[in-house]
Amino acid sequence: MSNLLDLLVAGLATGAIYAIVAVGFTLLWQTSQTINFAQGEFVMLPAFLMLAAMQAGAPFWLAILIGILLSMLLLGLGFKMLLVDPMLRHGVLPLAIATMALAIGLKEAVKQFYSAEASPFPSIVPTGDVEIFGRVVALQSLGVLALAILAVIGLTALLNRTSVGHQMQATAQNPTVARIIGVPVERMILLTFLINAFLVALASLLITPIYLAKFSSGEVLGQAAFIAAIVGGFNQVRGAIAGGLLIGVVDNLAAAYVSTQYRAAVPLILLIVIILFRPQGILGRPEERTV
Amino acid sequence: MTGAAKYWRIGFGVVAIAALIIVPMNFNRYGLFILSQWAVMTIAAMGLNLTLGYAGQVSLAQGAFVGIGAYTAAIMTTQGMPLVAALGVAVMLCFAIGWILGYPALRVQHHYLAFVTLAFSTLAFLVFRNEDWLTKGIYGISNIPRPVIFGFATNRPLPFYYVCLGSLGIVSVMVWWLIRSPWGRAFVALRENPIRALSLGIDTRRYTLMAFAIGSALGGVTGTLYAPLTQYIDPVPFNLSLSLDLLMMVIVGGAGFFLGPFLGAMIAVLLPEWLRFTEGYYLMLYAVAVILLLIYSPSGILGIADRYLTERRTKAASALRAVAKARLEAAP
């Protein structure tokens, strides 16, 4: 029982990070039909930007700031202008393939220009343990969880409570009508790309201290985010959040109770079952098919 | 097609085949290995092209079928059974699994289908890695023998290259026949408009499953050739990135074009080799090249050629029309 609590906290902490990445993923899908196969690499890159800034002599807080700004510039604005915009009108598949190529390019660039080895990364949450209700819990898990929850609350508030958020939702649901009623659709799409870039930078900041900074670390993360997005519901932000938390917990429990060899299989089987029996995801709404 | 264009095409085909047979004769071991790899991967890409390019079903599992074929061949031939028997078993096994994998495609489309097949791909990799009793896990299976065909041993690189090339030739002829048959037409109908295809009386259910099964079986063929080509297999080459690579080959070459997989595989297998002089940068350059190509022509390399030919044909047709019109007006 006590062990279960530890697993739950650790699972929720990684799950919250998956949720952040998955939310960005679904935002891009909703506003611009972009399936970003490089999303995992998008999480991997900002950590290296921050490490590079620190090597250039910047203090940690400044490095974080530089990392987030650079990632919004490169992975938000640059990604949209250079890759998505020219390809969007050609349909979903060529763009998806192009993001696969981008994933290879990003991995190789980091390997070539930074290092092929795993690098340690400072934690923004103090390490150590705290005692809650007589249980020892890693402070890092709690800190990650708290920051991730804050990010999710902030995003939900932005989407549901502000005018800009409503305009973004309108853009996602029906761009044509949104344009007619005066929503600056183009600007809203750009905004979702910037938000995605911010979210992946945040996820990078939270997860890299746990798993180290490595050029190939995006593969696992990207896949976890895809699964989270689909399990929760591809077209709903709250679906992606639920999916992320669920996958994080399931993954941790599977490692403890199924087998370490097949832990990766459990979320995948969950994914297949969900797609076959409830393709719109746990919280999603069905997408109508057009003739 | 005009008669001259047809002869040009046949002439080009004969020259290409002759070059593939004659030129590699004085290649070194490594050159032959790369060329054999091209021939072998082209077969898997052709299978995926049937599933994706003709029938329009996205699959991210082709690498897993190559793995299933490779492990079938490795396990059976190291037990002393002939490669042909392994080929039969691998094709049947991949056909059956591909058929089952097609069932999700009856319910979901596009990105959902991509993720189901992606999950299958990763699950297959986990089985290759973890079922030690069958696949020897991460240690892999070594000393995979190369086949003896009609009394000729194919241990040396050049004869085995001819085995790969010959297999590619046989598969090409079969696929060429298939896409021209009513089945191939039905696949295209499935891609272009599934609901209309259904209303025309095409059993879309059966053809969807068939598209998956045949495409997967060709992945199995690649596997049975890949195992004796490398003579050692472990799980690593059959992870998700092989499936992604194969998908990229099909799209870059030109999905839905018969020659697409040949070109796509050539770029995926040979371009990194040609860029090797750039050392660590070659995969990066490869990625950039793929992105630029897709921005310029989302329908791949053959898409560019197709666009050019269509333009020329329209111009020629409108020129003919203008002449005809002038003649009609001149006539009293």
Interface residues (C-beta under 8 A of the other chain):
Chain A: W29 I35 F37 L83 P86 M87 H90 G91 V92 L93 P94 L95 A96 I97 A98 M100 A101 L102 I104 G105 E108 A109 K111 Q112 E219 Q223 F226 I227 I230 F234 Q261 Y262 A264 A265 L268 I269 L271 I272 I275 L276 P279 R289 V291
Chain B: V58 P104 R107 V108 Q109 H110 H111 Y112 A114 F115 V116 L118 A119 F120 T122 L123 L126 R129 N130 N193 I195 R196 L240 L244 L247 M248 I251 V252 G280 Y281 L283 M284 Y286 A287 V288 V290 I291 L294 I295 P298 S299
